[in-house]
Amino acid sequence: MTANNPGYGETNIKRLKRNMTLTISSLALMSAVITSVVLYQSYVQIERTSISHALNVARIAQRSISRNMELLSLTLDSMAWRYRHTRQDEMPEQQRLDFLLGEKAEATYMTAMGIVDSEGELLAGSSSLAEIMPGNYLQRDFFATHRDGATPGLYVSRPLSIRLEKRMQVIVLSKRLLRADGGFDGIAFMVLYLDYFRHLFESLSLEKKAVMSLYAMDGVAYMRVPYDEAFIGSRLNNTPNFTRILALPPSAPDSAQGSYFARSRQDDIKRLYAYVRIPDTPWLVFVGHTHAELFHEWDRMLYAALFLAAAFSTACLYLVSRLREEFFRRSTLEQQLEEQARTDKLTGLLNRRALDEGLQEAWHKSQRNASARFAILFADVDFFKLYNDTYGHKAGDYALVALARCISGAVARQCDKAGRFGGEEFVILLDETDAAGALHVAGNIMSALQAMKIPHERSPFGRLSVSIGAVCLDHQVHHSIEEMVKAADDALYQAKRMGRNQVQLALPASSPVGSATPLSSANS
């Protein structure tokens, strides 16, 4: 029984094809999900390992800097103690200098030390001070800060540029000296080469294109490796990530250390940045590892996975396409047939059936919405039978095609519709259009046809012309779309009776006459 039922067999084939398509799609989706999860987990693991490694490198630099800053701070304390508790006026000059300055800690990177009184005058100091920092110290920031009481402990100046044998970048570390009554009695200071940080950072193991830098909490840059002298003294506090770090409260988990991904402003390379604060100093140590280097192996795995996924997806798509090819072919064919069934073969406009559907749709819309409005134009070629008799049916077809082009050019909105009503008659539906708009479109059609200058020797106008009847929806007068089409047709014949080559607007039945718009008026 079932063998004689073709519909049953066709349904089973469609169901089988649909099930096979769903199965292949499900396998492809499952494979994609599993691959994505594995790749994501490996990415997270590499990111965690990279952050941990970068933080470890930053902590090594942090401990070294912190330890040396403590030693330098103790050296300044020792200088201050000797200054307060000895009778220096009884010592020879050289002995007094040796006693006050003592032994230089980190002597390789320290260029000078000195003691300044409360008036900014140098009491004792290294011989190089006369060359690198001559004169009174009152206006020096490392002196004024202690004098004004803003920094009770160790003060670190901003980077300074000095010249001895060559130009060097330095910072000044200073501490306040106090009198017996606790008043300000000057400062003890030392000048430290910034090369100390440069050599420290370069001694740590960093891969190619990695960076390591030292910033103050106010955003001033003190050092960067790879070294760039122009970088020292610049500011970074206008970047979003640095601003976020500074805004963290001291008790926040990320206040002492943290990490983030960002693109460098210096070389436009994306890096993983890990930072650590150095206790009792105004500094942050940053370590930046390039994203491309960190995820090099992961990228290779990603490309391999993408290649396999692409190959698998290609195979799935091929199978699915073969299964659905016939359906697409049939759908395309049906669509083409539907378009042909709605299009007039000669003019390319809508045919009578499609035109009737558009008119009915416009009417139903106006019934649902009382404020909706539309207009209908009914156009007919003047003296068309005489034209056919004179020039032949082929020329007549050309004349209809020419008029169709004029109509298409005048009706530019997608919501409007134009079609061949039959023979040499055309109907144009203008959505949301009043009488003035309908007359304007009709005038454009007539002007366009006149501009084509198609000769018609048996017409009193000497050229091919068209007469048009127009009607606008009036809910009080029109009770069906057929009544509107008839009103437009009546207006067309009124235009014919009044001499042709003009537009006639259908007015309500209470009006004694219609409103005719000849061609010359339509063009104005």
PyMOL commands that set and color helices and strands:
alter all, ss='L'
color gray80, all
select helices_A, chain A and resi 2-4+6-85+88-90+93-101+129-132+141-147+195-203+229-231+240-247+291-294+296-342+352-368+384-391+393-410+435-452+481-497+519-523
alter helices_A, ss='H'
color red, helices_A
select strands_A, chain A and resi 110-116+122-125+155-156+160-163+167-178+184-193+211-216+221-225+257-263+270-277+283-290+374-381+417-422+425-431+466-472+502-505+515-518
alter strands_A, ss='S'
color yellow, strands_A
deselect
rebuild
show_as cartoon
